[in-house]
Amino acid sequence: MKKILVKCLLLLAILFQIEVIAEEKNYHKELITDWSRIFPDKNRNAAGPKFFKYIIDKENTYKDFIEYNKLFCAVSGSLIDPDSDSEFLFVKESKSNNKICGNYYRCCVPCSCDVMKYSEVQKMKYKFIDGSREFYVITIKNPCIKNDFPNRVNKEYFCDGKKINSDQVFNLNNRIVIGLLHNGRTCKNDDIDLVKNHQITGRYCELRNNTPLEELDAGMGDIFIKLAR
């Protein structure tokens, strides 16, 4: 009986150590270390989808997946400070046109506006090493058929001819997944009012999203918009 108790205590100690190690995992440092693998030509312009593809292809727990997706901007492709706060916003759901509310981690204010106007969300199911989960992802339509594909974006990251390059980015129902909408859920009326009355997602985004494309000079400017519109 005493031996069994000792074994149980040792097992608990090992499990505790594993949990502590997992908690101490430096997600931000890993993304910095693997930057050159994610962007071989160092061009991250509007290449948030490259980050998402890199993360979803890793052997992750669901928690790992969530934490990684807090650390890059889906619009600009830039890394985000680990202590950054998210923006509460809504995005139209593909096909249903319902508004889906959630949190978006961005590098700068204009990116939230661009997500709200030029992207759509879809529900996605994926099996992680600790089980299957469902969540909402932010998507854009296939940009590979465009005649005005932005020249500051590496087209090979996104496209294989006129098709989505599924080796480089995640293809969901012929749309490119650019990032995760955290805590996504169907909006309530109070949620919509909160977003519309907010200083950034309301007033600022209304001004930005009604500004002619050629006059935009903040955030990624016209690069992401030309890619996603």
Sequence and secondary structure as in RCSB ss.txt:
>XXXX:A:sequence
MKKILVKCLLLLAILFQIEVIAEEKNYHKELITDWSRIFPDKNRNAAGPKFFKYIIDKENTYKDFIEYNKLFCAV
SGSLIDPDSDSEFLFVKESKSNNKICGNYYRCCVPCSCDVMKYSEVQKMKYKFIDGSREFYVITIKNPCIKNDFP
NRVNKEYFCDGKKINSDQVFNLNNRIVIGLLHNGRTCKNDDIDLVKNHQITGRYCELRNNTPLEELDAGMGDIFI
KLAR
>XXXX:A:secstr
 HHHHHHHHHHHHHHHHHHHHHHT  HHHHHHHTHHHH TTS  TT HHHHHHHHHTS   HHHHHHHTTSB TT
T  B  TT   EEEEEEBTTT  EEEEEE  SSHHHHHHHHHH EEEEEEEEETTEEEEEEEEEEE  TT SS  
TTS HHHHEETTEE TTTS EETTEEEEEEEEEEEE  HHHHHHHHHSIIIIIIHHHHHTS GGG  STTTHHHH
HHH 
